[in-house]
């Protein structure tokens, strides 16, 4: 079956809320989050999907949730289907490695982005204004330059379309000064921990985004969604880093580059991905998993 059509239809459960790449089932007192093999780019779901992508990213997030749990509490309740509710027992083989049971949370409506290097939209803003999200940076920085210190550059969470970078003052006005400061401090602490581990694996964590939510039962601020995966982070090989040029990253930029060169207008239905692009994308996800964890994904 075309992986993009992989649907986690689980009879006996309410219909899931389908995102671009994940399906979320409301189990009443918890959520079942299932990572599909769908791949999105430029706000479109592409065909075909990437076989095993959902398992790789789910297992990588679980690696980081466990590693970072001493810093920040997270939403995970269970990662092994043997520990899921009895109603899910018939589907344990389908869900293994691909799904987690999570606490319900009221999502904080900002993407919490940390940047240690100048890339992507941050570099484009800096080239025009000398700032990133209103934060002044030293003159003369190049694309992919390391910043003097990591910075917190929040963005709005868009239901559709692209997220928009905003200032810290915008977060303070919307969430209150205390929560805004907590989001900033936790984001930077998580980034520092992730970047330190990445360095030990000969990788650079250039930037990443986190999501937080307040647990519905206790109001505790939790780390939610996915963590430090190639879909939410920009990883570079240390050996390829040289300020002035942005190194290839272990994310779906490989697919975006192919789409850019295909002549697609980014409005009409996207072209089908050729087999070599599907395989090349999968190879990059697998390599990222190996480099970060030192192990192999359970596919």
Secondary structure as a PSIPRED ss2 file (coil, helix, strand):
# PSIPRED VFORMAT (PSIPRED V4.0)

   1 X C   1.000  0.000  0.000
   2 X C   1.000  0.000  0.000
   3 X H   0.000  1.000  0.000
   4 X H   0.000  1.000  0.000
   5 X H   0.000  1.000  0.000
   6 X C   1.000  0.000  0.000
   7 X C   1.000  0.000  0.000
   8 X C   1.000  0.000  0.000
   9 X C   1.000  0.000  0.000
  10 X C   1.000  0.000  0.000
  11 X C   1.000  0.000  0.000
  12 X C   1.000  0.000  0.000
  13 X C   1.000  0.000  0.000
  14 X C   1.000  0.000  0.000
  15 X C   1.000  0.000  0.000
  16 X C   1.000  0.000  0.000
  17 X E   0.000  0.000  1.000
  18 X E   0.000  0.000  1.000
  19 X C   1.000  0.000  0.000
  20 X C   1.000  0.000  0.000
  21 X C   1.000  0.000  0.000
  22 X E   0.000  0.000  1.000
  23 X E   0.000  0.000  1.000
  24 X E   0.000  0.000  1.000
  25 X E   0.000  0.000  1.000
  26 X E   0.000  0.000  1.000
  27 X C   1.000  0.000  0.000
  28 X C   1.000  0.000  0.000
  29 X C   1.000  0.000  0.000
  30 X C   1.000  0.000  0.000
  31 X E   0.000  0.000  1.000
  32 X E   0.000  0.000  1.000
  33 X E   0.000  0.000  1.000
  34 X E   0.000  0.000  1.000
  35 X E   0.000  0.000  1.000
  36 X C   1.000  0.000  0.000
  37 X C   1.000  0.000  0.000
  38 X C   1.000  0.000  0.000
  39 X E   0.000  0.000  1.000
  40 X E   0.000  0.000  1.000
  41 X E   0.000  0.000  1.000
  42 X C   1.000  0.000  0.000
  43 X C   1.000  0.000  0.000
  44 X E   0.000  0.000  1.000
  45 X E   0.000  0.000  1.000
  46 X E   0.000  0.000  1.000
  47 X C   1.000  0.000  0.000
  48 X C   1.000  0.000  0.000
  49 X C   1.000  0.000  0.000
  50 X C   1.000  0.000  0.000
  51 X C   1.000  0.000  0.000
  52 X C   1.000  0.000  0.000
  53 X H   0.000  1.000  0.000
  54 X H   0.000  1.000  0.000
  55 X H   0.000  1.000  0.000
  56 X H   0.000  1.000  0.000
  57 X H   0.000  1.000  0.000
  58 X H   0.000  1.000  0.000
  59 X H   0.000  1.000  0.000
  60 X H   0.000  1.000  0.000
  61 X H   0.000  1.000  0.000
  62 X H   0.000  1.000  0.000
  63 X H   0.000  1.000  0.000
  64 X H   0.000  1.000  0.000
  65 X H   0.000  1.000  0.000
  66 X H   0.000  1.000  0.000
  67 X H   0.000  1.000  0.000
  68 X H   0.000  1.000  0.000
  69 X C   1.000  0.000  0.000
  70 X C   1.000  0.000  0.000
  71 X C   1.000  0.000  0.000
  72 X C   1.000  0.000  0.000
  73 X C   1.000  0.000  0.000
  74 X E   0.000  0.000  1.000
  75 X C   1.000  0.000  0.000
  76 X E   0.000  0.000  1.000
  77 X E   0.000  0.000  1.000
  78 X E   0.000  0.000  1.000
  79 X C   1.000  0.000  0.000
  80 X C   1.000  0.000  0.000
  81 X H   0.000  1.000  0.000
  82 X H   0.000  1.000  0.000
  83 X H   0.000  1.000  0.000
  84 X C   1.000  0.000  0.000
  85 X C   1.000  0.000  0.000
  86 X H   0.000  1.000  0.000
  87 X H   0.000  1.000  0.000
  88 X H   0.000  1.000  0.000
  89 X H   0.000  1.000  0.000
  90 X H   0.000  1.000  0.000
  91 X H   0.000  1.000  0.000
  92 X H   0.000  1.000  0.000
  93 X H   0.000  1.000  0.000
  94 X H   0.000  1.000  0.000
  95 X H   0.000  1.000  0.000
  96 X C   1.000  0.000  0.000
  97 X C   1.000  0.000  0.000
  98 X C   1.000  0.000  0.000
  99 X E   0.000  0.000  1.000
 100 X E   0.000  0.000  1.000
 101 X E   0.000  0.000  1.000
 102 X E   0.000  0.000  1.000
 103 X C   1.000  0.000  0.000
 104 X C   1.000  0.000  0.000
 105 X E   0.000  0.000  1.000
 106 X E   0.000  0.000  1.000
 107 X E   0.000  0.000  1.000
 108 X C   1.000  0.000  0.000
 109 X C   1.000  0.000  0.000
 110 X E   0.000  0.000  1.000
 111 X E   0.000  0.000  1.000
 112 X E   0.000  0.000  1.000
 113 X E   0.000  0.000  1.000
 114 X E   0.000  0.000  1.000
 115 X E   0.000  0.000  1.000
 116 X E   0.000  0.000  1.000
 117 X E   0.000  0.000  1.000
 118 X C   1.000  0.000  0.000
 119 X C   1.000  0.000  0.000
 120 X H   0.000  1.000  0.000
 121 X H   0.000  1.000  0.000
 122 X H   0.000  1.000  0.000
 123 X H   0.000  1.000  0.000
 124 X H   0.000  1.000  0.000
 125 X H   0.000  1.000  0.000
 126 X H   0.000  1.000  0.000
 127 X H   0.000  1.000  0.000
 128 X H   0.000  1.000  0.000
 129 X H   0.000  1.000  0.000
 130 X C   1.000  0.000  0.000
 131 X E   0.000  0.000  1.000
 132 X E   0.000  0.000  1.000
 133 X C   1.000  0.000  0.000
 134 X C   1.000  0.000  0.000
 135 X E   0.000  0.000  1.000
 136 X E   0.000  0.000  1.000
 137 X C   1.000  0.000  0.000
 138 X C   1.000  0.000  0.000
 139 X C   1.000  0.000  0.000
 140 X C   1.000  0.000  0.000
 141 X C   1.000  0.000  0.000
 142 X C   1.000  0.000  0.000
 143 X C   1.000  0.000  0.000
 144 X C   1.000  0.000  0.000
 145 X C   1.000  0.000  0.000
 146 X E   0.000  0.000  1.000
 147 X E   0.000  0.000  1.000
 148 X E   0.000  0.000  1.000
 149 X E   0.000  0.000  1.000
 150 X E   0.000  0.000  1.000
 151 X E   0.000  0.000  1.000
 152 X E   0.000  0.000  1.000
 153 X C   1.000  0.000  0.000
 154 X C   1.000  0.000  0.000
 155 X E   0.000  0.000  1.000
 156 X E   0.000  0.000  1.000
 157 X C   1.000  0.000  0.000
 158 X C   1.000  0.000  0.000
 159 X C   1.000  0.000  0.000
 160 X C   1.000  0.000  0.000
 161 X C   1.000  0.000  0.000
 162 X C   1.000  0.000  0.000
 163 X C   1.000  0.000  0.000
 164 X C   1.000  0.000  0.000
 165 X E   0.000  0.000  1.000
 166 X C   1.000  0.000  0.000
 167 X C   1.000  0.000  0.000
 168 X H   0.000  1.000  0.000
 169 X H   0.000  1.000  0.000
 170 X H   0.000  1.000  0.000
 171 X H   0.000  1.000  0.000
 172 X H   0.000  1.000  0.000
 173 X H   0.000  1.000  0.000
 174 X H   0.000  1.000  0.000
 175 X H   0.000  1.000  0.000
 176 X C   1.000  0.000  0.000
 177 X H   0.000  1.000  0.000
 178 X H   0.000  1.000  0.000
 179 X H   0.000  1.000  0.000
 180 X H   0.000  1.000  0.000
 181 X H   0.000  1.000  0.000
 182 X H   0.000  1.000  0.000
 183 X H   0.000  1.000  0.000
 184 X H   0.000  1.000  0.000
 185 X H   0.000  1.000  0.000
 186 X H   0.000  1.000  0.000
 187 X H   0.000  1.000  0.000
 188 X H   0.000  1.000  0.000
 189 X H   0.000  1.000  0.000
 190 X H   0.000  1.000  0.000
 191 X H   0.000  1.000  0.000
 192 X H   0.000  1.000  0.000
 193 X H   0.000  1.000  0.000
 194 X H   0.000  1.000  0.000
 195 X H   0.000  1.000  0.000
 196 X H   0.000  1.000  0.000
 197 X H   0.000  1.000  0.000
 198 X H   0.000  1.000  0.000
 199 X H   0.000  1.000  0.000
 200 X H   0.000  1.000  0.000
 201 X C   1.000  0.000  0.000
 202 X C   1.000  0.000  0.000
 203 X E   0.000  0.000  1.000
 204 X E   0.000  0.000  1.000
 205 X E   0.000  0.000  1.000
 206 X E   0.000  0.000  1.000
 207 X E   0.000  0.000  1.000
 208 X E   0.000  0.000  1.000
 209 X E   0.000  0.000  1.000
 210 X E   0.000  0.000  1.000
 211 X E   0.000  0.000  1.000
 212 X E   0.000  0.000  1.000
 213 X E   0.000  0.000  1.000
 214 X E   0.000  0.000  1.000
 215 X E   0.000  0.000  1.000
 216 X C   1.000  0.000  0.000
 217 X C   1.000  0.000  0.000
 218 X C   1.000  0.000  0.000
 219 X C   1.000  0.000  0.000
 220 X C   1.000  0.000  0.000
 221 X E   0.000  0.000  1.000
 222 X E   0.000  0.000  1.000
 223 X E   0.000  0.000  1.000
 224 X E   0.000  0.000  1.000
 225 X C   1.000  0.000  0.000
 226 X C   1.000  0.000  0.000
 227 X C   1.000  0.000  0.000
 228 X C   1.000  0.000  0.000
 229 X C   1.000  0.000  0.000
 230 X C   1.000  0.000  0.000
 231 X C   1.000  0.000  0.000
 232 X C   1.000  0.000  0.000
 233 X E   0.000  0.000  1.000
 234 X E   0.000  0.000  1.000
 235 X E   0.000  0.000  1.000
 236 X E   0.000  0.000  1.000
 237 X E   0.000  0.000  1.000
 238 X H   0.000  1.000  0.000
 239 X H   0.000  1.000  0.000
 240 X H   0.000  1.000  0.000
 241 X C   1.000  0.000  0.000
 242 X E   0.000  0.000  1.000
 243 X C   1.000  0.000  0.000
 244 X C   1.000  0.000  0.000
 245 X E   0.000  0.000  1.000
 246 X C   1.000  0.000  0.000
 247 X C   1.000  0.000  0.000
 248 X C   1.000  0.000  0.000
 249 X E   0.000  0.000  1.000
 250 X C   1.000  0.000  0.000
 251 X C   1.000  0.000  0.000
 252 X C   1.000  0.000  0.000
 253 X H   0.000  1.000  0.000
 254 X H   0.000  1.000  0.000
 255 X H   0.000  1.000  0.000
 256 X H   0.000  1.000  0.000
 257 X H   0.000  1.000  0.000
 258 X H   0.000  1.000  0.000
 259 X H   0.000  1.000  0.000
 260 X H   0.000  1.000  0.000
 261 X H   0.000  1.000  0.000
 262 X H   0.000  1.000  0.000
 263 X C   1.000  0.000  0.000
 264 X C   1.000  0.000  0.000
 265 X C   1.000  0.000  0.000
 266 X C   1.000  0.000  0.000
 267 X C   1.000  0.000  0.000
 268 X C   1.000  0.000  0.000
 269 X C   1.000  0.000  0.000
 270 X C   1.000  0.000  0.000
 271 X C   1.000  0.000  0.000
 272 X C   1.000  0.000  0.000
 273 X C   1.000  0.000  0.000
 274 X C   1.000  0.000  0.000
 275 X H   0.000  1.000  0.000
 276 X H   0.000  1.000  0.000
 277 X H   0.000  1.000  0.000
 278 X H   0.000  1.000  0.000
 279 X H   0.000  1.000  0.000
 280 X H   0.000  1.000  0.000
 281 X H   0.000  1.000  0.000
 282 X H   0.000  1.000  0.000
 283 X H   0.000  1.000  0.000
 284 X H   0.000  1.000  0.000
 285 X H   0.000  1.000  0.000
 286 X H   0.000  1.000  0.000
 287 X H   0.000  1.000  0.000
 288 X H   0.000  1.000  0.000
 289 X H   0.000  1.000  0.000
 290 X H   0.000  1.000  0.000
 291 X H   0.000  1.000  0.000
 292 X H   0.000  1.000  0.000
 293 X H   0.000  1.000  0.000
 294 X C   1.000  0.000  0.000
 295 X C   1.000  0.000  0.000
 296 X C   1.000  0.000  0.000
 297 X C   1.000  0.000  0.000
 298 X C   1.000  0.000  0.000
 299 X C   1.000  0.000  0.000
